[in-house]
Amino acid sequence: MLLHKLIGWMPGLNDLLHYKKAFLKDDIVAGFSVSAVALPVAIAYTQLMGINPVIGLYACILPMIVYALFGTSRQLIVGPDVATCAVISSVTMPLAMGISDIIWELTIIMTIMTGLWCLLAGYFRLAIFAEFLSQPILTGLFNGVAVTIVASQMSNIFGLTPSPTNFIASMLALPRKIVELHWITLALALSSLVILLLLKKFRPTWPSTLIVMVLGTVLSDFFDFHAAGIAIIGNIGTGLPHIHTPYFDFLLYKKLLIPSLNLTVISIASYMMTVRSFAEKNHYEVDIDQELRALGYINIAAAISQGFAVSAATSRTAVNDANGGKTQMVSVIAALMIALVLFFLTQSLSFIPLAVLGAVLVYSATSMFSLTTLYAMRKTNRADFILASFTFVAVLVVGLVNGIGFAILVGLLQFLHTVFRPTDLLLGLDDVGVVRSMRAEDDIKPIPNALLYRFNSPLTYFNISYFKKRIHQLIDDSFTPLRWVIIDAASSFTYNDSTVMKYISELANELKSREIILILAGRSSELRSWLLKNQLALYPKGPILVPDLYFAIRLMQSYREQNEINEQTLALNSAVAHRTSQLN
C-alpha cells in the first residue's frame, strides 16, 4: 500500500523499480553524452549570474535525480537554462549591488519561490496560464535574451572591467572602455567561438562546448594564462555545497515575489514546449499537471542543494534523444558523473579562462537569436510581428522582467481588441447547397431575402453591443429587402451571459418591428434554457431557435413556399370571386 502511494506521488519510481536491463547500454551512452554537454554550460551559465561557477554543478545533480522520480517524460533533461539564468541575473544583481554572497542568497530564495509557484499552479491545474507567453512573445523574448547575453559578455571577450548590467548602459559604456582592450583575451575568445562554430557545422554530434572548455583549461594551466593577464575562474571550492547567509535587509525578499512569478511563467512555457515536443516525437503521453508539480519539486531541490532555478534543458534533451536514451536512468547517470567532477576535479576547473566561458555563452545565445523568424512573421502575421518586436525592444530597453510584463500586457490587450471587434462573415450557398463563406473571389450565392451571419468570437457583455450594431448595419447596407436574419449560434453563443440574452431578445423585437424574423441556428436546447432562465421570451416575441443552419434554411424555404401557396390561393379566390361577380 505504501509503495503504491509512493508510485502515485512519484511516477518515475515505478519505471526505475521495473527497469529493463536491455535499456542500460543506451542509457549509459546517453548519460555520458548529456553530462559532457551539461558540465560546461552549467559553469558558463552560472558565471552569467555573477556567483561561484561551482554552484552550476549544485543546480544539476539533485534536480536531475528528483526529476527522474517525479517526471513523466522519458527524454527530458533538466538543468540550468540560459534564459532562466538571464532573468535571475537581471533581478538579483541590482538588488545585491554586485555582492556575490547576497546574489547567491537572493538566487536561492527566488528559486524556492519559483518552485512554490509551480507547485501551486500544479495543484490548481493552471498549466494553461503558460499560454500567456504566446509564440510571438517567446520569439521576441528569446531574441532579447540572446542580445542581452552577448552584451553582458563583452567584458569577458574583450578583457575589460565588468560593464553595467543594463543593456543600454553597457552599450553606452563600451566605446569609452574599448581602450582597455586585451588583445590576447580577444584572440582566445574569437578562437574558441570559431572552433565551436566549426564543430557545429562539421561534427554536430561532438560535445563542442566540452571540447572547447577542456582545451582552454589545459592551455590555461600549461601556459599560465593568469600571469599573461587573461582572467580565469580561480578557486571555486570543492565537495558539497556550504550554506553562507550574510545579514542584509530582509525586505529585499518582498521584491522577489513578482520577478519569481515572471520567472515561473517563462519556465513553464519553455518547459512544456520541450516536454510536449519530445513526447510527440517519441509517440507517448505525458501528464501535464504532474509535469508542473515536477517542475516545482526540481526547483525546490535546486534551492535545497544551494543551486538556482532550473527548467527543461532543450539542448541536453536533444542530446539524450539523439544518443538513444530510453528512460530517466540517463538523468541519474549524468547526475552521478557531474557529482564525480564536483568531488574530484574542481581544482582543474579553476583554470577555465573567462574568455572561453564568454565564447560558450555567446555561442549558446546564437541558438536563441533568429531575426529570420521575426522577418517571416512580418509577412505572415503583422499582429504577431508587432508583438514579437515590441517584446524584443522592451527586453532591451527596460530589462527582462519588466519587458516580459509589458509583453504579456500587450498580448492581453491585443487579444481583448480581437474579442471586442472580431472579424465576421456573411454566408451563402454554393452550387451543391453547402453553406460557405462569401468572399469576393468565390462564387457563393446569397440566399434571397435572407442574411446568414457568423460572428467570429464568443459573445459576451463587452462585445454584444457591437454585434447588434453590425446586424443593423448589414441590414441597412443590403441591396435587397430582408425578411430573415439567421445567426450561426454554434460559434458565438458559448455560455449563459445575461447581458447577451437580454440584447438578443431586444434585437429580435427590433427586427420584428422591421418585419424581419431572427433565427438562431445551433445550440437550440442550451439557448432555450438560457432564455428561460433569464425570463426572456421565445418566438413569436423572441428569436426562433433551430438546431443548425441547414434546418434554418429549410424552415425559411418552407415558410416562403407556404406564403407563395397562400398568395396563389388568395389570387385564385380573388379571380373566382371577380368572375362570379361578372356572371351575376
Protein Blocks (a to p, Z undefined) as FASTA:
>chain_A
ZZmmmmmmmmmlmmmmmccfklmmmmmmmmmmmmmmmmmmmmmmmmmnopafklmmmmmm
mmmmmmmmmmmbfkbccdddfklmmmmmmmmmmmnnopaklmmmmmmmmmmmmmmmmmmm
mmnopmlmmmmmcfklmmmmmmmmmmmmmmmmmmmmnopacddfblklmmmmmmmmmmmp
cfklmmmmmmmmmmmmmmmmmmmmbcfklmmmmmmmmmmmmnommlnopacebjnbeajd
ddddddddfklmmmmmmmmmmmmmmmmmmmmmmmmmmmmmnopaddfklmmmmmmmmmmm
mmmnopacddddfklmmmmmmnopabfklmmmmmmmmmmmmmmmmmmmmmpcfklmmmmm
mmmmmmmgcfklmmmmmmmommlmmmmmmmmmmmmmnojklmmmmmmmmmmmmmmmmmmm
ccdddddddfkopacdddfkbccdcdehiacdddfbdcdfklmmmmmmmmmmmmmmpmbd
cfbdcddfklmmmbdcfklmmmmmmmmmmmmmnopacddeejklmmmmmmmmnopacdfk
bccddfblmlmmmmmmmmmmmmmmmmmmmmmmmmmmmmmmmmZZ
